[in-house]
Amino acid sequence: MTAIGILGAGGRMGKAVAEALAGAATLAGGADLGDDAAALAAEADVLIDFSVPGALLENLEAAVAAGVPIVVGTTGLGAEHQAALDAAAVRIPVLQAANMSLGVNLLSFLVREAAARLGEDWDIEIVEMHHRHKVDAPSGTALLLGEAAASGRDVALANVSDRARDGIGEVRQAGHIGFASLRGGSVAGDHLAIFAAEGERLELGHRAESRAIFARGAVRAALWLAERPAGRYTMKDVLGL
């Protein structure tokens, strides 16, 4: 069986990935910030990284040195990290995704397809809800869906994004993509893309009930990536989209 090493093993997602390996792969070991990523890479067939942005460069270096594919689910990455991922992908298979859920990535594909086929008389709104402790809004997944919709219409999201509405006289602009963020309770993650026209409405949505779905997606991505040549991949490649 494929041996998977977990970077960020002590975190919530790292622990969820370890649980998701049962029956699908073996655990090569785990490492946290400050641990020897190179030693783990030497024992693994594939690495899954759910650590922190500050550890990514070292983790990529270890993966490249060992010639081991790496799945990166770490969020909050900047331009420097993206450049490092590009450089590593010249040498090894690299798969990066802000959301590892198979359902969310299929939803993103469907949103793009709907946006490409429906005209600007269909208004697009992205609604998301998360637990009360989430500090960023809109969520990364909501922005992923917004980017998918904008791509379907061949526009830049930055030019058509409406993040907040408040007050009187705020008329909705045709072609814009609106976002609404709700926070409360223990919601793991709900996302809804609404396409609304005169007399009809299309709603495409996804509900995450636990972190286990992200861990299962990461394991599936790792098993898929183990058979691929060097290059940069996404979850859409895993799904064949």
C-alpha positions in Angstrom: 0.0 0.0 0.0 1.0 3.6 -0.6 2.9 5.1 2.4 1.7 8.6 3.2 3.6 11.1 5.4 1.7 13.9 7.1 3.2 17.3 7.6 1.4 19.2 10.3 0.4 15.9 11.9 -0.4 17.4 15.2 -3.1 19.8 13.9 -6.8 19.1 13.5 -6.5 18.3 9.8 -3.3 16.3 10.3 -5.2 14.1 12.8 -8.2 13.8 10.5 -5.9 12.7 7.6 -4.4 10.0 9.8 -7.8 8.6 10.6 -8.8 8.8 6.9 -5.9 6.5 5.9 -7.5 3.4 7.3 -7.9 0.8 4.6 -6.7 3.2 1.9 -3.0 3.7 2.6 -0.4 3.2 5.3 1.0 6.0 7.6 4.7 6.6 6.9 4.8 9.0 9.9 4.1 12.5 10.8 6.0 15.8 11.4 5.2 19.1 12.9 6.9 22.5 12.7 10.5 22.1 13.8 10.5 18.4 13.1 12.7 16.9 10.4 10.6 17.0 7.2 13.5 15.5 5.2 13.5 12.3 7.4 9.7 11.9 6.9 10.0 12.5 3.1 12.6 9.7 2.9 10.1 7.2 4.4 7.0 8.3 2.4 5.7 7.5 -1.1 3.6 10.7 -0.9 3.5 13.7 1.5 0.3 15.6 2.6 1.0 19.0 4.0 -1.6 20.6 6.3 1.0 22.7 8.3 1.4 26.4 8.2 2.7 28.8 5.4 5.9 29.4 7.3 6.8 25.7 6.9 6.0 25.3 3.3 9.3 26.2 1.8 11.2 23.7 4.0 8.6 21.0 3.3 8.8 21.5 -0.5 12.6 21.4 -0.3 12.4 18.1 1.5 9.9 16.6 -1.0 12.1 17.7 -4.0 15.3 16.3 -2.4 13.6 12.9 -1.8 11.7 13.0 -5.2 8.4 12.5 -3.4 5.0 13.9 -4.6 3.3 16.4 -2.3 -0.3 17.4 -1.7 -0.6 20.9 -0.2 -3.7 21.8 1.7 -2.1 24.6 3.7 -4.1 27.8 3.3 -3.0 31.5 3.6 -0.3 31.2 1.0 1.2 34.2 -0.7 3.0 34.9 -4.0 6.3 33.6 -2.7 4.7 30.3 -1.8 3.0 30.0 -5.2 6.4 30.6 -6.9 8.0 27.9 -4.8 5.2 25.5 -5.7 5.8 26.2 -9.4 9.5 25.6 -9.0 9.0 22.3 -7.1 6.5 21.1 -9.8 9.3 21.1 -12.3 10.9 18.3 -10.3 8.0 16.4 -8.6 4.3 16.1 -8.8 2.6 18.9 -6.8 -1.1 19.2 -6.1 -2.4 22.3 -4.3 -6.0 23.1 -3.3 -7.5 25.5 -0.8 -10.4 23.0 -0.3 -9.8 19.3 -0.6 -13.5 18.3 -0.6 -14.5 16.4 -3.7 -18.0 17.8 -3.5 -16.8 21.5 -3.3 -14.5 21.0 -6.3 -17.3 19.5 -8.3 -19.5 22.4 -7.2 -16.9 24.8 -8.5 -17.0 23.2 -11.9 -20.8 23.3 -12.0 -20.8 27.0 -11.0 -18.4 27.8 -13.8 -20.5 25.9 -16.3 -23.7 27.6 -15.2 -22.2 31.0 -15.4 -20.8 30.4 -18.8 -24.2 29.4 -20.2 -26.5 31.9 -18.4 -26.5 35.5 -19.5 -26.0 38.6 -17.4 -29.7 38.8 -16.8 -29.0 36.0 -14.3 -27.7 37.6 -11.1 -25.1 35.6 -9.1 -24.9 35.6 -5.3 -22.6 33.5 -3.2 -23.8 32.7 0.3 -21.6 31.0 2.9 -22.0 30.1 6.6 -19.4 28.9 9.1 -19.0 28.5 12.8 -18.8 31.5 15.1 -15.0 31.2 15.5 -14.1 31.7 11.8 -12.4 35.1 11.5 -12.1 35.6 7.7 -14.9 36.5 5.4 -15.8 35.6 2.7 -14.5 32.1 3.1 -11.8 30.8 0.8 -14.3 28.4 -0.6 -16.8 31.2 -1.3 -14.1 33.1 -3.2 -13.3 29.9 -5.1 -16.9 29.8 -6.2 -16.8 33.4 -7.1 -13.7 32.9 -9.2 -15.4 30.0 -10.9 -18.4 32.1 -11.8 -16.2 35.0 -13.0 -14.2 32.6 -15.1 -17.3 31.3 -16.7 -18.2 34.8 -17.7 -14.6 35.6 -18.7 -14.3 38.5 -16.3 -11.9 39.2 -13.4 -13.7 38.7 -10.0 -11.9 41.8 -8.6 -13.8 43.9 -11.1 -17.3 42.5 -10.4 -17.2 41.5 -6.7 -19.7 43.0 -4.3 -18.6 42.1 -0.7 -21.2 44.0 1.4 -24.4 45.9 1.0 -25.7 48.4 3.5 -28.0 51.4 3.4 -30.5 52.8 1.0 -30.0 53.4 -2.7 -27.6 50.5 -3.3 -28.9 49.3 -6.6 -27.5 46.0 -7.8 -25.2 46.3 -10.7 -25.8 43.9 -13.7 -23.1 41.3 -14.1 -21.7 41.7 -10.5 -21.2 38.7 -8.2 -22.4 39.3 -4.6 -21.1 37.7 -1.4 -22.9 37.2 1.9 -21.2 35.7 5.0 -23.0 34.2 7.9 -21.4 33.2 11.2 -22.8 31.2 14.1 -22.9 28.0 16.1 -20.7 25.1 15.0 -21.4 25.0 11.2 -18.5 23.3 9.5 -19.2 25.0 6.2 -22.2 25.7 4.0 -21.9 27.2 0.5 -24.6 28.2 -1.9 -24.3 29.7 -5.4 -27.6 31.4 -6.4 -28.4 32.2 -10.0 -31.5 34.4 -10.0 -33.4 35.7 -13.1 -36.9 37.0 -13.6 -39.3 34.2 -12.7 -36.8 31.5 -11.9 -33.8 30.7 -9.7 -31.1 28.0 -9.8 -29.3 27.1 -6.6 -26.1 25.0 -6.5 -24.9 24.2 -3.0 -22.7 22.1 -0.7 -22.8 21.4 3.0 -19.7 20.2 5.0 -20.7 18.2 8.1 -17.2 17.4 9.3 -13.5 17.9 8.6 -13.4 14.3 7.6 -14.5 15.2 4.0 -11.4 17.3 3.5 -9.2 14.6 4.9 -10.7 11.9 2.6 -10.2 14.2 -0.4 -6.6 14.8 0.5 -6.0 11.0 0.8 -7.7 10.4 -2.6 -5.5 13.2 -4.1 -2.4 11.7 -2.6 -3.1 8.2 -4.0 -3.9 9.8 -7.4 -0.8 11.9 -7.4 1.5 9.0 -6.6 1.1 7.8 -10.2 1.7 11.1 -11.9 4.8 12.7 -13.5 6.2 16.0 -12.3 3.8 18.9 -12.7 1.3 21.2 -11.1 -2.1 19.7 -10.4 -5.4 20.6 -8.7 -8.4 18.7 -7.4 -10.1 19.1 -10.7 -7.4 16.9 -12.2 -8.2 14.2 -9.6 -11.9 14.4 -10.6 -11.1 14.4 -14.3 -12.8 17.8 -14.8 
